[in-house]
Structure formats: structure tokens, C-alpha cells
Amino acid sequence: MEITPWMLIGFLLAACSVTANDSLQTLGSYLTSNKKCTPKAVQMVFLCSITTVVLMLGWLINSGDPSWGRLESFPQPEYLTWAYIIPPVALLILTTWGAPVSTSFLVLSAFVPEQVSTLLERSVSGYLLALCLGLATWGIGLWLLDCLLEQRNHPDSDVNKLWYFLQWCSTGFLWSLWMVQDLANIFIFLPRSIGFVPMLLCIMVLCAGLCALVSIGGGPIQGVLRSKTNTSDLRAATVIDLMFGICLLYEARLSTFPLSTTWVFLGLLGGREIALVLRQQSSSNEGSDHAIGPLGKILSDDIWKAGVGLFVSLMIALGIQPLITLTAN
């Protein structure tokens, strides 16, 4: 299929908006914890190398389809018009506001609105899985490790080299699995099979976006992560990335149908935050009122922004097809 100008514009906007919005999930803790200890050029090389390997591997395995087979239920429209550009533009606006938007709902649903219910079902199951994993990890199963994460004798103390190495490994693991899940949100604008030269150009575009993301430190949506307890600590960031990656690995093995990785991430952070506050309450003599207030505000802010993002996403996505029909007539 011939690549049209609207395909290119849609791909470029999607690459920019999806990566910027989902930087909170995948690279937020990495960028925050490495802000003062790792040169940005080194971070760029690290992330671009992983991106190149994952994209080329998916392209080779799936016969020219870099989305890792996650667009089987989302066929290429016969005519891709200007109306399909609305979702990534809206995503850029919501990202600037700092809303953790589900890019899957906003972008994929615009192409095949009939898949909204399946997307919602998969995303809710991912959220609940991550919530339970967050509660178990920081509240029950790894409480000794959690005590270790909270021990910071001095903010400028040397970081243990082992944790430094593990954090980079967990980031590479998570970033790879995120791309397997969410590349569909970007490549849905292009033909389902592309040649080698177009694939190289796509890699260059995505790597350029990553370099820009690293240079600005993550963007406005990074504030959602900074509001959580101790996420800038290198050891805390390691465990967050590892648990998130495990959730995505499980969901990837469970089904090739896309889901909202944003909901999975919010579920993990929500479970973690609840577990930390409950443990703090159990070991404190100050009572529960001092902890429940801040916790309720943090969680409600996340749910509010995610809810607004979901509502706007569905309204835009469900309105695209009628708009296309109207303009065609």
C-alpha cells in the first residue's frame, strides 16, 4: 500500500504524542533517578539502542510489521483522511495538561470503535492485576526490601553499584515490553507491512523523539510520578520498573490484543502507595487521619485526570467515524 501524506503526518504526531505521554509509565522513574548521576548523552544512547533492537526484531519476526502483531484486529482503513489526525493532536494537548491518557483508547478506538469494549476489558484486568501486585510487593511479599528502599541516610550518598546496574536492567526490560505493547498506537497510521528503508526512517524518528524527551527530563506529565512516595530513589525506581515490566510481560503472553499500559501503571503505583501508607499507619502512633488525607488526594487526582482523559478519548474516538462519513458525503 502506498504511503500517503496523511499517513506520514499521523505517524509523526502519534510518535511524538504517544512517547511523550507514556514517558511517565516507562521512563519516568529512570529519568528522575538518573537526573544527577548519568549524562543525558549516555541515557540517549542506551534508550535508542534498545529501541532499534526491539523495532527491528519485531519487523523481522512479523514479516515487515513492527507492531508485533497487535494490529490484527485493527485493519488499515481504505482511505486515511485528515480526521484520523485528531486523536494524536488531542493527545498532545492532554499531555501538555499533564493527564495520564490511555493512548490505546484515544488512538486505536478511532480506527475501529467496535473494539472499545474489548480494550476496556483488557485494560481493567491489567489495572486490577497491577494494583494487586503493587499491594503484594510493597505490603506483604517484599516488606524487607521495602524497608531497605526507605533507608536513605543522606540525599547525596553514593548509590550502590549493584542497584545502579539493576535499575538500568529493569528499565531496559520495561522499555522493551512497553514497545511490544504500545507500538501499535504509533504504527497504526502506516501500512501493516513496510519495507526496510521506511523502517529505518521510522527508527530515526522515534530515536529523535526519545533524545528530545531525555533532554527536557520527561515533560509535564512527569509530575504524576514525582507526587508518589520516594520514586526518585534509585532502588525504588528499580522495583517499580521491574514490577511494571512483569505485568506487561504477563499481559503480552496472555493475549496479543492491545491494552492501556497507562491504566496498568496507575494500578501499580496506586497499590504501592496504599501499601506504603498502610504500613506507615501501622508503625505510627499519630493515627490514620494524617496519612489518609494526602493519600486520598494523590489517588483522587490520578483518577480524576485519567477519567477525564478516558472520557475525552472515547468521545473523540467514537466521533471519528461519523465525521469521516459526513465529510465523505
C-alpha positions as CSV (number, residue, x, y, z in Angstrom):
1,M,0.0,0.0,0.0
2,E,1.3,3.4,-0.9
3,I,2.2,5.7,2.0
4,T,0.1,8.9,1.8
5,P,0.9,12.4,3.3
6,W,-1.8,11.9,5.9
7,M,-0.2,8.6,7.0
8,L,3.1,10.3,7.5
9,I,1.6,13.2,9.4
10,G,-0.4,10.8,11.6
11,F,2.6,8.6,12.3
12,L,4.8,11.7,13.2
13,L,2.1,13.1,15.5
14,A,1.5,9.7,17.1
15,A,5.2,9.1,17.7
16,C,5.5,12.4,19.4
17,S,2.3,12.3,21.5
18,V,2.4,8.6,22.5
19,T,6.0,8.7,23.5
20,A,5.6,12.0,25.4
21,N,2.5,10.8,27.3
22,D,3.8,7.3,28.1
23,S,7.2,8.6,29.3
24,L,5.5,8.7,32.7
25,Q,5.0,5.0,32.7
26,T,8.1,3.6,31.2
27,L,10.9,6.1,31.6
28,G,9.7,8.4,34.4
29,S,11.4,6.7,37.3
30,Y,14.5,6.2,35.1
31,L,14.8,9.8,34.1
32,T,14.2,11.0,37.7
33,S,16.6,8.7,39.4
34,N,19.4,9.3,36.8
35,K,18.9,13.0,36.5
36,K,22.0,13.9,38.6
37,C,24.2,10.8,38.2
38,T,24.1,9.9,34.4
39,P,25.0,12.2,31.5
40,K,22.0,12.7,29.2
41,A,24.0,11.6,26.2
42,V,24.6,8.2,27.8
43,Q,20.8,7.9,28.5
44,M,20.0,8.7,24.9
45,V,22.4,6.0,23.5
46,F,21.0,3.4,26.0
47,L,17.4,4.0,25.1
48,C,17.9,4.4,21.3
49,S,19.9,1.2,21.2
50,I,17.1,-0.8,22.9
51,T,14.5,0.9,20.6
52,T,16.4,-0.1,17.5
53,V,16.8,-3.7,18.6
54,V,13.1,-4.1,19.5
55,L,11.8,-2.4,16.4
56,M,14.0,-4.4,14.0
57,L,13.3,-7.7,15.8
58,G,9.5,-7.1,15.6
59,W,9.8,-6.1,12.0
60,L,11.8,-9.3,11.1
61,I,9.6,-11.7,13.2
62,N,6.3,-10.3,11.9
63,S,7.2,-10.1,8.2
64,G,7.5,-6.3,8.0
65,D,5.0,-5.4,10.8
66,P,6.9,-3.6,13.6
67,S,3.7,-3.5,15.8
68,W,4.5,-7.1,17.0
69,G,1.2,-8.4,15.5
70,R,-1.0,-6.3,17.8
71,L,-2.9,-4.7,14.9
72,E,-4.6,-7.9,13.7
73,S,-8.0,-6.6,15.0
74,F,-7.4,-3.1,13.6
75,P,-7.3,-3.3,9.8
76,Q,-5.9,-0.5,7.7
77,P,-8.7,1.9,6.6
78,E,-9.3,2.1,2.9
79,Y,-8.8,5.8,2.9
80,L,-6.9,7.5,5.8
81,T,-8.2,11.1,5.9
82,W,-7.4,14.2,7.9
83,A,-10.0,13.1,10.6
84,Y,-7.7,10.4,11.8
85,I,-5.2,13.1,12.8
86,I,-7.5,14.4,15.5
87,P,-6.6,11.8,18.2
88,P,-2.8,12.4,18.3
89,V,-3.4,16.1,18.3
90,A,-5.8,15.8,21.2
91,L,-3.2,13.5,22.9
92,L,-0.6,16.2,22.6
93,I,-3.0,18.7,24.2
94,L,-3.9,16.4,27.1
95,T,-0.2,15.6,27.6
96,T,0.6,19.3,28.0
97,W,-2.0,19.4,30.7
98,G,-0.3,16.5,32.4
99,A,-3.2,14.0,32.1
100,P,-2.1,10.3,32.0
101,V,-4.2,9.5,29.0
102,S,-4.7,6.0,27.6
103,T,-3.2,6.2,24.2
104,S,-4.8,2.9,23.2
105,F,-8.3,4.2,23.8
106,L,-7.7,7.5,22.1
107,V,-5.8,6.3,19.0
108,L,-6.8,2.7,18.4
109,S,-10.5,3.2,19.1
110,A,-10.7,5.9,16.4
111,F,-9.9,3.3,13.8
112,V,-12.2,0.5,15.0
113,P,-14.7,1.8,17.5
114,E,-16.2,-1.7,17.8
115,Q,-13.1,-2.8,19.8
116,V,-13.7,-0.3,22.6
117,S,-15.3,-2.8,24.9
118,T,-12.5,-5.3,24.4
119,L,-9.9,-2.6,25.1
120,L,-11.8,-1.6,28.2
121,E,-12.0,-5.2,29.5
122,R,-8.3,-5.8,28.9
123,S,-7.3,-2.5,30.5
124,V,-9.4,-3.0,33.6
125,S,-8.0,-6.5,34.1
126,G,-4.5,-5.1,33.7
127,Y,-5.2,-2.3,36.2
128,L,-6.5,-4.9,38.8
129,L,-3.5,-7.1,38.2
130,A,-1.1,-4.3,38.7
131,L,-3.0,-3.0,41.8
132,C,-2.8,-6.4,43.5
133,L,0.9,-6.8,42.5
134,G,1.7,-3.4,43.9
135,L,-0.1,-4.2,47.2
136,A,1.6,-7.6,47.5
137,T,5.1,-6.3,46.5
138,W,5.2,-3.4,48.9
139,G,2.8,-4.6,51.6
140,I,3.4,-8.3,52.0
141,G,5.8,-10.2,49.8
142,L,8.8,-7.9,49.9
143,W,8.4,-6.0,53.1
144,L,12.1,-6.4,54.0
145,L,13.1,-4.9,50.6
146,D,10.6,-2.1,51.2
147,C,12.4,-1.3,54.5
148,L,15.6,-1.1,52.5
149,L,14.1,1.3,49.9
150,E,13.1,3.7,52.6
151,Q,16.6,3.9,54.2
152,R,18.3,6.9,52.8
153,N,20.8,8.2,55.3
154,H,21.7,11.2,53.1
155,P,20.3,12.5,49.9
156,D,23.7,12.9,48.4
157,S,25.1,9.5,49.5
158,D,26.8,7.2,46.9
159,V,24.4,4.9,45.1
160,N,25.2,1.2,45.5
161,K,26.7,0.0,42.2
162,L,24.6,-3.2,42.2
163,W,21.3,-1.2,42.4
164,Y,22.6,1.1,39.7
165,F,23.1,-1.9,37.4
166,L,19.8,-3.4,38.3
167,Q,17.9,-0.2,37.7
168,W,19.3,0.0,34.1
169,C,18.4,-3.6,33.5
170,S,14.9,-3.1,34.8
171,T,14.5,0.0,32.6
172,G,15.6,-1.9,29.5
173,F,13.3,-4.8,30.4
174,L,10.3,-2.4,30.9
175,W,11.0,-0.2,27.9
176,S,11.2,-3.3,25.6
177,L,7.9,-4.7,26.8
178,W,6.2,-1.3,26.6
179,M,7.2,-1.0,22.9
180,V,5.9,-4.5,22.3
181,Q,2.5,-3.4,23.8
182,D,2.2,0.2,22.6
183,L,4.0,0.4,19.2
184,A,0.6,-0.4,17.7
185,N,-0.6,3.0,18.8
186,I,2.1,4.6,16.6
187,F,2.3,2.3,13.6
188,I,-1.5,2.0,13.1
189,F,-1.2,5.0,10.8
190,L,1.1,3.1,8.4
191,P,0.6,0.1,6.2
192,R,0.7,-3.2,8.1
193,S,3.8,-4.2,6.3
194,I,6.6,-1.7,5.5
195,G,9.9,-2.0,3.7
196,F,13.4,-1.9,5.1
197,V,14.2,1.8,4.2
198,P,10.9,3.1,5.7
199,M,11.6,1.0,8.8
200,L,15.0,2.7,9.2
201,L,13.3,6.1,8.8
202,C,10.7,5.2,11.5
203,I,13.5,4.2,13.9
204,M,15.3,7.5,13.3
205,V,12.1,9.4,14.0
206,L,11.4,7.5,17.3
207,C,15.0,7.8,18.4
208,A,14.9,11.6,17.7
209,G,11.8,11.9,19.9
210,L,13.5,9.9,22.7
211,C,16.5,12.2,22.6
212,A,14.2,15.2,22.9
213,L,12.4,13.6,25.8
214,V,15.6,12.9,27.7
215,S,16.9,16.4,27.1
216,I,13.8,18.0,28.7
217,G,13.6,15.5,31.5
218,G,10.2,13.8,30.8
219,G,7.8,16.7,30.2
220,P,4.8,18.0,32.2
221,I,3.3,14.5,32.8
222,Q,6.3,13.6,34.9
223,G,4.6,15.4,37.8
224,V,2.3,12.4,38.4
225,L,5.3,10.3,39.2
226,R,7.0,12.9,41.4
227,S,3.9,13.1,43.6
228,K,4.4,9.4,44.7
229,T,6.4,8.4,47.7
230,N,10.2,8.2,47.2
231,T,10.1,7.4,43.5
232,S,13.3,9.3,42.8
233,D,15.3,6.8,44.8
234,L,17.3,4.6,42.5
235,R,16.3,1.4,44.4
236,A,12.6,2.3,44.4
237,A,12.7,3.1,40.7
238,T,14.3,-0.3,40.1
239,V,11.4,-2.2,41.8
240,I,8.7,-0.1,40.1
241,D,10.1,-0.7,36.7
242,L,10.6,-4.4,37.3
243,M,7.0,-4.9,38.6
244,F,5.6,-2.9,35.8
245,G,7.6,-5.0,33.3
246,I,6.3,-8.2,34.8
247,C,2.7,-7.0,34.5
248,L,3.3,-6.2,30.8
249,L,5.1,-9.5,30.2
250,Y,2.1,-11.4,31.7
251,E,-0.4,-9.4,29.6
252,A,1.7,-9.9,26.4
253,R,1.8,-13.6,26.9
254,L,-1.9,-13.7,27.8
255,S,-3.1,-12.0,24.6
256,T,-1.9,-10.1,21.5
257,F,-4.8,-7.7,21.8
258,P,-3.6,-4.2,22.9
259,L,-4.4,-2.7,26.3
260,S,-3.9,0.5,28.2
261,T,-0.5,0.5,29.7
262,T,-1.3,3.7,31.4
263,W,-4.0,2.0,33.4
264,V,-1.6,-0.8,34.3
265,F,0.9,1.8,35.5
266,L,-1.6,3.7,37.6
267,G,-2.8,0.5,39.2
268,L,0.8,-0.4,40.2
269,L,1.5,3.0,41.7
270,G,-1.9,3.0,43.4
271,G,-1.3,-0.4,45.0
272,R,2.2,0.7,46.0
273,E,1.1,3.9,47.6
274,I,-1.7,2.2,49.5
275,A,0.7,-0.4,50.9
276,L,3.2,2.2,51.9
277,V,0.6,4.3,53.7
278,L,-0.9,1.3,55.5
279,R,2.5,0.2,56.7
280,Q,3.2,3.7,57.9
281,Q,0.0,3.8,59.8
282,S,0.6,0.5,61.4
283,S,4.0,1.7,62.7
284,S,3.0,5.2,63.7
285,N,1.3,6.5,66.8
286,E,-0.2,9.6,65.1
287,G,-3.4,7.9,63.9
288,S,-4.8,7.4,60.4
289,D,-6.1,10.8,59.6
290,H,-2.6,12.2,58.9
291,A,-2.0,9.6,56.2
292,I,-5.4,9.1,54.6
293,G,-5.8,12.7,53.6
294,P,-2.7,13.0,51.4
295,L,-3.2,9.5,50.1
296,G,-6.8,10.3,49.1
297,K,-5.7,13.5,47.4
298,I,-2.9,11.8,45.4
299,L,-5.1,8.9,44.3
300,S,-8.1,11.0,43.5
301,D,-6.0,13.4,41.4
302,D,-4.7,10.5,39.4
303,I,-8.2,9.0,38.9
304,W,-9.6,12.4,38.0
305,K,-7.1,13.1,35.3
306,A,-7.3,9.5,34.0
307,G,-11.1,9.7,34.0
308,V,-11.0,13.0,32.0
309,G,-8.6,11.5,29.6
310,L,-10.7,8.4,29.2
311,F,-13.9,10.5,28.6
312,V,-12.2,12.8,26.0
313,S,-10.6,9.8,24.4
314,L,-13.8,7.9,23.9
315,M,-15.7,11.0,22.7
316,I,-13.1,11.7,20.1
317,A,-12.6,8.1,19.1
318,L,-16.3,7.4,18.7
319,G,-16.9,10.6,16.8
320,I,-14.2,10.0,14.2
321,Q,-16.1,7.5,12.0
322,P,-19.3,9.6,11.8
323,L,-17.1,12.6,11.0
324,I,-15.5,10.7,8.2
325,T,-18.9,9.6,6.8
326,L,-20.2,13.1,7.0
327,T,-17.2,14.7,5.2
328,A,-17.2,11.9,2.6
329,N,-20.8,12.8,1.7
